[in-house]
Amino acid sequence: MSIYVWTEIPPLNFTANTANSTVQLTKNWTPTEVTLEKSTDGNTWSSYTIWDTITLTNIWDKVYFRNTSTTDTGFSIWSSNYYKFVMTGSIAWSWDITYLLNKNGTDTVSGRYCFGELFYQCSSLTTAPELPATTLGEYCYHGMFVGCTWLTTAPELPATTMFPFCYANMFRWCTWLTAVSKLPATTLGEYCYYCMFYWCNWLTSIPKLPATTLSDSCYGHMFRWCSLIKLSTTQTGSYQTTYRIPTTWTWTIWTESMDYMFYQTWWTFTWTPTINTTYYTSNTVV
């Protein structure tokens, strides 16, 4: 295995889990222009051309990407204009996604539509990048991992301020996802968690939801078709862990904030929860 000597903070990288895996960045129509460079050792860099396919010949081979600019650029989408990684084989992603925005990987705000659908139906992806932004623009991670069927663990999601649609459909159809991360946001935009874990039917953990400012459909269909999420209105059997929305405060709600949130999950409660009501679960609460 190669030993890498870092001359700076390590940029994000893709690592092959199987030989002859490939990575390609594509674009649909005309998203905001970006200029990237690539490296196989994290030290020597060369220009990367959108649509070029990189083959990782051996297991553990890596390719690193970063933006050439020291200020934030690109990866914003609008409607059908977006960037998308296409992969074959089996590939893990490490480190910080903000290197796609700027060369230094600084913890910047993810702008409107930023990174939307970046890994749409990318079934070769086994681990997700770090997503350190704490304030998220509209639609910024919308549909980011839809159909990433081999993704098993969600990345840390530290954002505390959520704008409309920012996590909507983020892990939809990630059928092997088993573990969620904490969702610490306290102010929620419209549809921000809408269908976030739709049809994650191996999901066995569930996040606390501390937000005290809700908005229209912010939790709508969030766990629909998550068949291993188990909620009950009474404390019985293995259903001993309390689950409440919001976690501690008493608050008010938009009429449709939680519509169908647990629809077609499991056990006795499979519908729209009631605000300020204690339920019970056998799942791990994080």
BELZI-V581737 format. One line per field, one symbol per residue. psi: psi as a letter, one per 20 degrees, with the letter a starting at -180 (. if undefined). A space follows every 10 residues. Layout:
psi->???
This chain:
psi->pqppopiapp rqqppphqqk qqppprqpcm rppqorqrqi ijgpqrqppp ippppnhqpi qqpqqqqiqi qpqakqrodj orqpppqrcp pqprbpiihh hqhikqnrpo apjpjpkhko kniiphqqrq nipipprpjh jpkgkpjmhj phpqrpnipi pprpjhjpjg kpknijphpr rqniqipprp jhjpkgkpkm jjpirpqqni piorrpkhjp kgkpjnijpo qqiqoqcimi pqpqprghqp rrqqgkhkpk gkpldrbhol borpqkpprq qjrpp.
